[in-house]
Amino acid sequence: MTRLFGLTLAACTVAVAAFAGSHANPALKGAVDARNAQMSMIGYHTGLLGGMAKGDVPYDAATATAAAENLAAAAAMNRAVLWIEGTEQGAVEGSRAKPEIWSDAAGFEEKAMMLEAATAAMVTAAGTDLDALRAAMGDVGASCGACHKAYRGPRN
């Protein structure tokens, strides 16, 4: 086998193919980056609300409402431009999306709609009082967990 700077030609070919595959379509990488940002926003606002629910930070109706509104807006983003087929884990750097998102599109959509419903209910509950916020957190957490269990791959 021909050696090129200490690497075999076959190793170089594999390395170039892997690099090219991960950089072949900037739109796919952009979609993965955007949905990772979406998940960060969901996590941030859920964390604010969860901190209040657990008593780690004082309950404040205005702050809770603002966090809940942002959470609901992030959860309701149009999935058609974020979850593009071909962006599964291993195909695009930074993706943890399982292929089941596309092979079980109806199930994925059902889980996404559960999150939308739970976060919409949180908007009302968050500003009502601490007990209502705590009750709504259960549905938000359950919807996040159900989707992640079925459709999110492990960290690499």
Contact map, one row per residue, 1 for C-alpha under 8 A:
111000011100000000000000000000000000000000000000000000000000000000000000000000000000000000000000000000000000000000000000000000000000000000000000000000000000
111100011000000000000000000000000000000000000000000000000000000000000000000000000000000000000000000000000000000000000000000000000000000000000000000000000000
111111111000000000000000000000000000000000000000000000000000000000000000000000000000000000000000000000000000000000000000000000000000000000000000000000000000
011111111001000000000000000000000000000000000000000000000000000000000000000000000000000000000000000000000000000000000000000000000000000000000000000000000000
001111100000000000000000000000000000000000000000000000000000000000000000000000000000000000000000000000000000000000000000000000000000000000000000000000000000
001111110000000000000000000000000000000000000000000000000000000000000000000000000000000000000000000000000000000000000000000000000000000000000000000000000000
001111111011000000000000000000000000000000000000000000000000000000000000000000000000000000000000000000000000000000000000000000000000000000000000000000000000
111101111111000000000000000000000000000000000000000000000000000000000000000000000000000000000000000000000000000000000000000000000000000000000000000000000000
111100111111100000000000000000000000000000000000000000000000000000000000000000000000000000000000000000000000000000000000000000000000000000000000000000000000
100000011111110000000000000000000000000000000000000000000000000000000000000000000000000000000000000000000000000000000000000000000000000000000000000000000000
000000111111111000000000000000000000000000000000000000000000000000000000000000000000000000000000000000000000000000000000000000000000000000000000000000000000
000100111111111100000000000000000000000000000000000000000000000000000000000000000000000000000000000000000000000000000000000000000000000000000000000000000000
000000001111111110000000000000000000000000000000000000000000000000000000000000000000000000000000000000000000000000000000000000000000000000000000000000000000
000000000111111111000000000000000000000000000000000000000000000000000000000000000000000000000000000000000000000000000000000000000000000000000000000000000000
000000000011111111100000000000000000000000000000000000000000000000000000000000000000000000000000000000000000000000000000000000000000000000000000000000000000
000000000001111111110000000000000000000000000000000000000000000000000000000000000000000000000000000000000000000000000000000000000000000000000000000000000000
000000000000111111111000000000000000000000000000000000000000000000000000000000000000000000000000000000000000000000000000000000000000000000000000000000000000
000000000000011111111100000000000000000000000000000000000000000000000000000000000000000000000000000000000000000000000000000000000000000000000000000000000000
000000000000001111111110000000000000000000000000000000000000000000000000000000000000000000000000000000000000000000000000000000000000000000000000000000000000
000000000000000111111111000000000000000000000000000000000000000000000000000000000000000000000000000000000000000000000000000000000000000000000000000000000000
000000000000000011111111000000000000000000000000000000000000000000000000000000000000000000110000000000000000000000000000000000000000000000000000000000000000
000000000000000001111111100010000000000000000000000000000000000000000000000000000000000000111000000000000000000000000000000000000000000000000000000000000000
000000000000000000111111110010000000000000000000000000000000000000000000000000000000000000010000000000000000000000000000000000000000000000000000000000000000
000000000000000000011111110000000000000000000000000000000000000000000000000000000000000000000000000000000000000000000000000000000000000000000000000000000000
000000000000000000000111111110000000000000000000000000000000000000000000000000000000000000000000000000000000000000000000000000000000000000000000000000000000
000000000000000000000011111111000000000000000000000000000000000000000000000000000000000000000000000000000000000000000000000000000000000000000000000000000000
000000000000000000000000111111100000000000000000000000000000000000000000000000000000000000000000000000000000000000000000000000000000000000000000000000000000
000000000000000000000000111111110000000000000000000000000000000000000000000000000001011000010000000000000000000000000000000000000000000000000000000000000000
000000000000000000000110111111111000000000000000000000000000000000000000000000000000001000011000000000000000000000000000000000000000000000000000000000000000
000000000000000000000000011111111100000000000000000000000000000000000000000000000000000000000000000000000000000000000000000000000000000000000000000000000000
000000000000000000000000001111111110000000000000000000000000000000000000000000001111001000000000000000000000000000000000000000000000000000000000000000000000
000000000000000000000000000111111111000000000000000000000000000000000000000000000110001000010110000000000000000000000000000000000000000000000000000000000000
000000000000000000000000000011111111100000000000000000000000000000000000000000000000000000000100000000000000000000000000000000000000000000000000000000000000
000000000000000000000000000001111111110000000000000000000000000000000000000000000100000000000000000000000000000000000000000000000000000000000000000000000000
000000000000000000000000000000111111111000000000000000000000000000000000000000000110000000000000000000000000000000000000000000000000000000000000000000000000
000000000000000000000000000000011111111100000000000000000000000000000000000000000000000000000000000000000000000000000000000000000000000000000000000000000000
000000000000000000000000000000001111111110000000000000000000000000000000000000000000000000000000000000000000000000000000000000000000000000000000000000000000
000000000000000000000000000000000111111111000000000000000000000000000000011000000000000000000000000000000000000000000000000000000000000000000000000000000000
000000000000000000000000000000000011111111100000000000000000000000000000000000000000000000000000000000000000000000000000000000000000000000000000000000000000
000000000000000000000000000000000001111111110000000000000000000000000000000000000000000000000000000000000000000000000000000000000000000000000000000000000000
000000000000000000000000000000000000111111111000000000000000000000000010010000000000000000000000000000000000000000000000000000000000000000000000000000000000
000000000000000000000000000000000000011111111100000000000000000000000010011000000000000000000000000000000000000000000000000000000000000000000000000000000000
000000000000000000000000000000000000001111111110000000000000000000000000000000000000000000000000000000000000000000000000000000000000000000000000000000000000
000000000000000000000000000000000000000111111111000000000000000000000000000000000000000000000000000000000000000000000000000000000000000000000000000000000000
000000000000000000000000000000000000000011111111100000000000000000110110000000000000000000000000000000000000000000000000000000000000000000000000000000000000
000000000000000000000000000000000000000001111111110000000000000000110010000000000000000000000000000000000000000000000000000000000000000000000000000000000000
000000000000000000000000000000000000000000111111111000000000000000000000000000000000000000000000000000000000000000000000000000000000000000000000000000000000
000000000000000000000000000000000000000000011111111100000000000100100000000000000000000000000000000000000000000000000000000000000000000000000000000000000000
000000000000000000000000000000000000000000001111111110000000000100110000000000000000000000000000000000000000000000000000000001000000100010000000000000000000
000000000000000000000000000000000000000000000111111111000000000000000000000000000000000000000000000000000000000000000000000000000000010010000000000000000000
000000000000000000000000000000000000000000000011111111111000000000000000000000000000000000000000000000000000000000000000000000000000000000000000000000000000
000000000000000000000000000000000000000000000001111111111110000000000000000000000000000000000000000000000000000000000000000000000100000000000000000000000000
000000000000000000000000000000000000000000000000111111110010000000000000000000000000000000000000000000000000000000000000000000000100110010000000000000000000
000000000000000000000000000000000000000000000000011111111000000000000000000000000000000000000000000000000000000000000000000000000000010000000000000000000000
000000000000000000000000000000000000000000000000001111111110000000000000000000000000000000000000000000000000000000000000000000000000000000000000000000000000
000000000000000000000000000000000000000000000000001111111100000000000000000000000000000000000000000000000000000000000000000000000000000000000000000000000000
000000000000000000000000000000000000000000000000001101111110000000000000000000000000000000000000000000000000000000000000000000000000000000000000000000000000
000000000000000000000000000000000000000000000000000100111111000000000000000000000000000000000000000000000000000000000000000000000000000000000000000000000000
000000000000000000000000000000000000000000000000000110101111100100000000000000000000000000000000000000000000000000000000000000000100000000000000000000000000
000000000000000000000000000000000000000000000000000000000111111100000000000000000000000000000000000000000000000000000000000000100000000000000000000000000000
000000000000000000000000000000000000000000000000000000000011111110000000000000000000000000000000000000000000000000000000000001111000000000000000000000000000
000000000000000000000000000000000000000000000000000000000001111111000000000000000000000000000000000000000000000000000000000000100000000000000000000000000000
000000000000000000000000000000000000000000000000000000000001111111100000000000000000000000000000000000000000000000000000000000000000000000000000000000000000
000000000000000000000000000000000000000000000001100000000011111111110000000000000000000000000000000000000000000000000000000001100000000000000000000000000000
000000000000000000000000000000000000000000000000000000000000111111111000000000000000000000000000000000000000000000000000001101100000000000000000000000000000
000000000000000000000000000000000000000000000000000000000000011111111100000000000000000000000000000000000000000000000000000000000000000000000000000000000000
000000000000000000000000000000000000000000001101100000000000001111111110000000000000000000000000000000000000000000000000000000000000000000000000000000000000
000000000000000000000000000000000000000000001100100000000000000111111111000000000000000000000000000000000000000000000011011001000000000000000000000000000000
000000000000000000000000000000000000000000000000000000000000000011111111100000000000000000000000000000000000000000000001001000000000000000000000000000000000
000000000000000000000000000000000000000000001000000000000000000001111111110000000000000000000000000000000000000000000000000000000000000000000000000000000000
000000000000000000000000000000000000000011001100000000000000000000111111111000000000000000000000000000000000000000000010000000000000000000000000000000000000
000000000000000000000000000000000000000000000000000000000000000000011111111100000000000000000000000000000000000000010011011000000000000000000000000000000000
000000000000000000000000000000000000000000000000000000000000000000001111111110000000000000000000000000000000000000000000000000000000000000000000000000000000
000000000000000000000000000000000000010011000000000000000000000000000111111110000000000000000000000000000000000000000000000000000000000000000000000000000000
000000000000000000000000000000000000010001000000000000000000000000000011111110000000000000000000000000000000000100110010000000000000000000000000000000000000
000000000000000000000000000000000000000000000000000000000000000000000001111111000000000000000000000000000000000000010000000000000000000000000000000000000000
000000000000000000000000000000000000000000000000000000000000000000000000111111100000000000000000000000000000000000000000000000000000000000000000000000000000
000000000000000000000000000000000000000000000000000000000000000000000000000111111100000000000000000000000000000000000000000000000000000000000000000000000000
000000000000000000000000000000000000000000000000000000000000000000000000000011111110000000000000000000000000000000000000000000000000000000000000000000000000
000000000000000000000000000000000000000000000000000000000000000000000000000001111111000000000000000000000000000000000000000000000000000000000000000000000000
000000000000000000000000000000100000000000000000000000000000000000000000000001111111000000000000000000000000000000000000000000000000000000000000000000000000
000000000000000000000000000000110110000000000000000000000000000000000000000001111111000000000000000000000000000000000000000000000000000000000000000000000000
000000000000000000000000000000110010000000000000000000000000000000000000000000111111101000000000000000000000000000000000000000000000000000000000000000000000
000000000000000000000000000100100000000000000000000000000000000000000000000000011111111000000000000000000000000000000000000000000000000000000000000000000000
000000000000000000000000000000000000000000000000000000000000000000000000000000000011111100000000000001000000000000000000000000000000000000000000000000000000
000000000000000000000000000100000000000000000000000000000000000000000000000000000001111100110000000000000000000000000000000000000000000000000000000000000000
000000000000000000000000000110110000000000000000000000000000000000000000000000000011111110110010100000000000000000000000000000000000000000000000000000000000
000000000000000000000000000000000000000000000000000000000000000000000000000000000000111111110011111000000000000000000000000000000000000000000000000000000000
000000000000000000000000000000000000000000000000000000000000000000000000000000000000001111111111111000000000000000000000000000000000000000000000000000001000
000000000000000000000000000000000000000000000000000000000000000000000000000000000000000111111011000000000000000000000000000000000000000000000000000000000000
000000000000000000001100000000000000000000000000000000000000000000000000000000000000011111111010000000000000000000000000000000000000000000000000000000000000
000000000000000000001110000110010000000000000000000000000000000000000000000000000000011111111110000000000000000000000000000000000000000000000000000000000000
000000000000000000000100000010000000000000000000000000000000000000000000000000000000000011111110000000000000000000000000000000000000000000000000000000000000
000000000000000000000000000000011000000000000000000000000000000000000000000000000000000010011111000000000000000000000000000000000000000000000000000000000000
000000000000000000000000000000010000000000000000000000000000000000000000000000000000001111111111100000000000000000000000000000000000000000000000000000000000
000000000000000000000000000000000000000000000000000000000000000000000000000000000000000111000111110000000000000000000000000000000000000000000000000000011110
000000000000000000000000000000000000000000000000000000000000000000000000000000000000001110000011111010000000000000000000000000000000000000000000000000111000
000000000000000000000000000000000000000000000000000000000000000000000000000000000000000110000001111110000000000000000000000000000000000000000000000000111000
000000000000000000000000000000000000000000000000000000000000000000000000000000000000000110000000111111100000000000000000000000000000000000000000000000100000
000000000000000000000000000000000000000000000000000000000000000000000000000000000000000000000000011111111000000000000000000000000000000000000000000001100000
000000000000000000000000000000000000000000000000000000000000000000000000000000000000000000000000111111111011000000000000000000000000000000000000000000100000
000000000000000000000000000000000000000000000000000000000000000000000000000000000000100000000000001111111001000000000000000000000000000000000000000000000000
000000000000000000000000000000000000000000000000000000000000000000000000000000000000000000000000001111111000000000000000000000000000000000000000000000000000
000000000000000000000000000000000000000000000000000000000000000000000000000000000000000000000000000111111111000000000000000000000000000000000000000000000000
000000000000000000000000000000000000000000000000000000000000000000000000000000000000000000000000000111111111100000000000000000000000000000000000000000000000
000000000000000000000000000000000000000000000000000000000000000000000000000000000000000000000000000000011111110000000000000000000000000000000000000000000000
000000000000000000000000000000000000000000000000000000000000000000000000000000000000000000000000000010011111111000000000000000000000000000000000000000000000
000000000000000000000000000000000000000000000000000000000000000000000000000000000000000000000000000011011111111100000000000000000000000000000000001000100000
000000000000000000000000000000000000000000000000000000000000000000000000000000000000000000000000000000001111111110000000000000000000000000000000000000000000
000000000000000000000000000000000000000000000000000000000000000000000000000000000000000000000000000000000111111111000000000000000000000000000000000000000000
000000000000000000000000000000000000000000000000000000000000000000000000000000000000000000000000000000000011111111100000000000000000000000000010011000000000
000000000000000000000000000000000000000000000000000000000000000000000000001000000000000000000000000000000001111111110000000000000000000000000010001000000000
000000000000000000000000000000000000000000000000000000000000000000000000000000000000000000000000000000000000111111111000000000000000000000000000000000000000
000000000000000000000000000000000000000000000000000000000000000000000000000000000000000000000000000000000000011111111100000000000000000000000010000000000000
000000000000000000000000000000000000000000000000000000000000000000000000001000000000000000000000000000000000001111111110000000000000000000010011000000000000
000000000000000000000000000000000000000000000000000000000000000000000001001100000000000000000000000000000000000111111111000000000000000000000000000000000000
000000000000000000000000000000000000000000000000000000000000000000000000000000000000000000000000000000000000000011111111100000000000000000000000000000000000
000000000000000000000000000000000000000000000000000000000000000000000000000000000000000000000000000000000000000001111111110000000000000100110010000000000000
000000000000000000000000000000000000000000000000000000000000000000010011001000000000000000000000000000000000000000111111111000000000000000010000000000000000
000000000000000000000000000000000000000000000000000000000000000000011001000000000000000000000000000000000000000000011111111100000000000000000000000000000000
000000000000000000000000000000000000000000000000000000000000000000000000000000000000000000000000000000000000000000001111111110000000000100000000000000000000
000000000000000000000000000000000000000000000000000000000000000000010001000000000000000000000000000000000000000000000111111111000000100110010000000000000000
000000000000000000000000000000000000000000000000000000000000000010011001000000000000000000000000000000000000000000000011111111100000000000000000000000000000
000000000000000000000000000000000000000000000000000000000000000010000000000000000000000000000000000000000000000000000001111111110000000000000000000000000000
000000000000000000000000000000000000000000000000000000000000000000000000000000000000000000000000000000000000000000000000111111111001100100000000000000000000
000000000000000000000000000000000000000000000000100000000000100110010000000000000000000000000000000000000000000000000000011111111101100100000000000000000000
000000000000000000000000000000000000000000000000000000000001110110000000000000000000000000000000000000000000000000000000001111111000100000000000000000000000
000000000000000000000000000000000000000000000000000000000000100000000000000000000000000000000000000000000000000000000000000111111101100000000000000000000000
000000000000000000000000000000000000000000000000000000000000100000000000000000000000000000000000000000000000000000000000000011111111100000000000000000000000
000000000000000000000000000000000000000000000000000110000010000000000000000000000000000000000000000000000000000000000000000001011111110000000000000000000000
000000000000000000000000000000000000000000000000000000000000000000000000000000000000000000000000000000000000000000000000000000001111111000000000000000000000
000000000000000000000000000000000000000000000000000000000000000000000000000000000000000000000000000000000000000000000000000011011111111100000000000000000000
000000000000000000000000000000000000000000000000100010000000000000000000000000000000000000000000000000000000000000000000010011111111111110000000000000000000
000000000000000000000000000000000000000000000000010011000000000000000000000000000000000000000000000000000000000000000000000000000111111111000000000000000000
000000000000000000000000000000000000000000000000000000000000000000000000000000000000000000000000000000000000000000000000000000000011111111100000000000000000
000000000000000000000000000000000000000000000000000000000000000000000000000000000000000000000000000000000000000000000100110011000001111111110000000000000000
000000000000000000000000000000000000000000000000110010000000000000000000000000000000000000000000000000000000000000000000010000000000111111111000000000000000
000000000000000000000000000000000000000000000000000000000000000000000000000000000000000000000000000000000000000000000000000000000000011111111100000000000000
000000000000000000000000000000000000000000000000000000000000000000000000000000000000000000000000000000000000000000000100000000000000001111111110000000000000
000000000000000000000000000000000000000000000000000000000000000000000000000000000000000000000000000000000000000000100110010000000000000111111111000000000000
000000000000000000000000000000000000000000000000000000000000000000000000000000000000000000000000000000000000000000000000000000000000000011111111100000000000
000000000000000000000000000000000000000000000000000000000000000000000000000000000000000000000000000000000000000000000000000000000000000001111111110000000000
000000000000000000000000000000000000000000000000000000000000000000000000000000000000000000000000000000000000001101100100000000000000000000111111111000000000
000000000000000000000000000000000000000000000000000000000000000000000000000000000000000000000000000000000000000000100000000000000000000000011111111100000000
000000000000000000000000000000000000000000000000000000000000000000000000000000000000000000000000000000000000000000000000000000000000000000001111111110000000
000000000000000000000000000000000000000000000000000000000000000000000000000000000000000000000000000000000000001000000000000000000000000000000111111111000000
000000000000000000000000000000000000000000000000000000000000000000000000000000000000000000000000000000000001001100000000000000000000000000000011111111110000
000000000000000000000000000000000000000000000000000000000000000000000000000000000000000000000000000000000000000000000000000000000000000000000001111111111000
000000000000000000000000000000000000000000000000000000000000000000000000000000000000000000000000000000000000000000000000000000000000000000000000111111110000
000000000000000000000000000000000000000000000000000000000000000000000000000000000000000000000000000100000000000000000000000000000000000000000000011111110000
000000000000000000000000000000000000000000000000000000000000000000000000000000000000000000000000111110000001000000000000000000000000000000000000001111111000
000000000000000000000000000000000000000000000000000000000000000000000000000000000000000000000001110000000000000000000000000000000000000000000000001111111100
000000000000000000000000000000000000000000000000000000000000000000000000000000000000000010000001110000000000000000000000000000000000000000000000000100111110
000000000000000000000000000000000000000000000000000000000000000000000000000000000000000000000001000000000000000000000000000000000000000000000000000000011111
000000000000000000000000000000000000000000000000000000000000000000000000000000000000000000000001000000000000000000000000000000000000000000000000000000001111
000000000000000000000000000000000000000000000000000000000000000000000000000000000000000000000000000000000000000000000000000000000000000000000000000000000111
